[in-house]
């Protein structure tokens, strides 16, 4: 699958390719370490980038691999891919949604609150010393028509 995507808020475009060994986004290649649902061509694609210190990759991955998987039960959810970077240390969590509204609804849901309940506390990855190398950020894209 090869997709041409357009940013929801501007004219930026991005290519996404599903490879035999993982996923390529733009010029960066990622290995799939966790997944659920089938990737769809027509969807809202949310790219959540998480910069992780090299020394903390195992801790970060262990946390994600033990996630409660509540997002999969949310209305409008299509798929998720947790992606390990091949050439740098910024992980990518790719989720697909039926609509932007479905993604925004999830952000205000109990499932989201549960998934992020440790954020900002001493138990959260964002506060755990040495795990994140920068602040996570996300972008929303839609499939170009």
N, C-alpha and C positions, 0 to 999 in steps of 0.2 A: 504494500500500500504506500503510495506517495501522495502527500497532501500539500497543497499550497494554501497557507493560512494568512489571514489579515487580522491585525490587531483591532480589538473592539473600539478603542478610543482614538486611534490615529491611522495613518496610511502604511505603517510598517508591515512588512510581510515576512513570512517565515516558512521554510520548507521542513516538512516532517516526513521521514521515510522509515518504514518498518523493515528491518533487515533480518536475515536469518539469525544473527547473533545478538540483536538488540534493536535499538532505535537511534536514528540520527536526526538531530534537530539543528538546522543550519549546518554548520561545519563540525559540530560536536557529536561524538558518538557516546552512547550510554549502553550499559548492560542492564537488563531487566532483573531485579532481585525480588520483586513481589508484584503480583498482578491479580486483577479480578475484572471480570466482564470483557466483552469483545470490543475492540476499538472500532469506532464507526467513522465513516467519512464525513457525514453531516452532523456536526455537534458543536457545542461551545467547548473549546479546549482551554483548560486552566493550567498554566505552567507555573508551578511553585518552586522557586530556586532556593536551595538551602546550602550556603557555604559552610563546609565542615573542615576543621583542621585535620590534616593527614593522620596524625596520631590518634584521632578520635573516631575514625571511620567505623571501626568495629562496634563501638558503643552506640553510635548513631544508628547503624543498621540493625543492631539488636533491638533497639527501641522501636523502630519502624516495623520490624518483622513480628513483634509481639503486640501490635496495635489491635484494638478490639474489633476492628472491621465494621464499625457502625455506619460508616459513610455509604456502604453498599446498600443499605436499607432505605436511604433517603429518596424521596420523590424526585424524579428527574435525573437521577444518577445513571450514568451509562458504564463508565469504566475507570480504572485507576492503574497506573504503572508507577512503581517506585524504581527509579533509575540511578544506577551507580555511574559516575563519570569515568571515562577511560583515560582522559588526558589531564584533568585538573581535579579539583576537590569540591566542586559545587554540584551537589545532588539535585535531581529534578524529580518532583512528584507531579506527574501528569494525570489530571482527572478530566473526564469528559462528562458534559451535562447536556440535557435536552435544550435548555434555555439559560440565558444569563440569570433570569429570575430564580430558576431552580438552584443555581450555585449560590446566589445571594440568600435564598431561603435557608440553605444548609448552613451558611455562615452565622445565622441567628438561631440555629436549632440546638436542641439539647444534645444531640450527637456531636456537634461541633464543640460545644462547651465541654463535653466529656473528653473528647480527643485532645483538647487544649487546656484541660483543667490545671495542669502543673506549670503552664506558661507563667513566667514572672515570679515563680517561687523557687526556693533553693533546689527543688527536685526537678525543675524544668530544664530542658536542654538549653534554653536561651540563657539561663543563669549558671548552668553547670560549667565550672571552670575548664577552659581548653577545648570545648566541643565545637562551638561555632566560630568560624573565622570572620564572620560578617553577619549583617542582618538579613534574614530571609525576605524575599520579595516575590510577588507574583504578577503575571500578565495574562489577560484573557484574549483569546483569538477565536475567530470563526473561520469556517471553510470558505475559501474564495469561490465564487460562482462564475 
